[in-house]
Amino acid sequence: MTVTVNTVSAEGLRHSVQIDDHELFADAPVTAGGEGSAPEPHDYFDAALGACKALTLKMYARKKDIPLTGVGVEVKRDNSLEQKGQYALHVKLTLKGVLTDAQREELHRVADRCPIHKLMTTSEVSIETHLSEGAFSQ
């Protein structure tokens, strides 16, 4: 899978993000010189965690025959110390369905084992950036 990001216009900061057959957009907030017309990259980072927790819980409940009918995930970030290497995400889960206390606790534990949570908290991520061959200006 390849994610492709391209500038929409030479004047603005809005970019299209192509992921397989899905097109998203990213922009910077007005306070940073963007138009605020789309989520900024931090928003997608945070959303990845929320979406992964919701999907993981629904799949787990289906597999274990837990009567979970829906999941609400609210992710709030505190990036006030990001420049010092600290980025805090606070997640509130809302579990829907007629669930026992034991099932709610089980799902709570499973939420913290979703792949994106583990990636964000236990993996060493390496990134290599290369210039493409034959790049040209327009």
N, C-alpha and C positions, 0 to 999 in steps of 0.2 A: 504494500500500500504506500502510495506517495501522496504527500500533501503539497499542493502547489499554491504559492501566494504571489499575486501580481498587483502592482499599483494600478488603481482605477484611472486616475488622472494625474498629470504631471504637477498640478498645482496643489492638490490636497494630500492628505495622509490616508485616505480610505483605500483599503486593499480588498481584493476578492480572495477567498480561500476556497480552493477546490479540493474536496476529499472524495475520491471515486465519483459517484454521480451527484454528490451534494455540494451546493455552493453556499458558502457563508461569507460574511463580510467582517472586517475588523477596521477600527478607526481609533484615533486617540481622542481623549476628552477635549472639550473646548479649552479647558484650562491649560492643556499641553499643546495647543495649536491645531488640534483636529476639529472636526465638525461635530463630534459626538454622535455620528450617524449609525454606529454599530458598536458592539462590545469591543473593549480593548483586550489585548492578549491576556492580561491578568484575569479578566472575567472568564475567558475560555479555560484557563488553568483551574480556576475554582469550580467552574461548571463541570469539568471532567470528573472531579471528585464526587460531586453531588449526583451526577448521572450514573456513575459507576456504582455508588452505594445503592441507589434505587434499583438498578438492573440486577445487581448481585442479590439483593434481598428478594426480589420477585422470582428469580430463577431458583434460589435456594428454597423458598417457601413452596414453589411448585414441586420441586424434587422431593421434599419432605412432607408433602400433603398438609402444610400449615395454611389455614384459611386466611391468608393475607390478601386483601382485595386491592390494596393500593399503598403507595409509599409517597410521603411528602418529605423533601429534603431542603432545608434552608441552610445555605452556607454564607457565613459572614466572615470577612477577612479583616485582620489587623495588620496592615503593612507599614505601620509607623516606624518600625525598626528594620525594614527591609535592607536599608543601606548598611546595616550592621550584621546582616546575615540571618535575620529572624523574620519569619513570615508565618503568622498564626492564622489558622482557619478554625472557626467554631461552627460545628455542624449540629443542627437540630433535626431529629428524625420524627416524623409522624407516621405511625403504623396504623393502617386502616384494616378493619375486619374484626370479627369476634375472636379475640386471641386471649389465651391464658397468660398469666404473669410469667410463667416459665417460657412460653413461646416468645413473648416480648423480649425477655432477657436473652434468649438464644439468638433472636434476630439482631438485637443490639450488638452482641459479640461478633456476629457474622459481618455486620456492616463495616467494622474496622479491619476486616480481612479482605475487602474488595481489592482487586488488582491495582487500581490507581492509588488507593491509600497506601498499599505496600510499596508501590513504586516511589511515591513521594516521600516515604519515611524510612525505607530500608535499602534502597538501591543506590549504587553509585552510577550516575548517568554521565556518559562521556559524549561530547559534541565536537564534531570536526566540521569546520566550515571551509569550503573550497570555492574559488572562483571558477565559473564555467569557462570552457574553452571557446574562443571566438566571440566573446561578449561584445556587444556594440552599443553605442548610445543612440538615442533617437531624438 
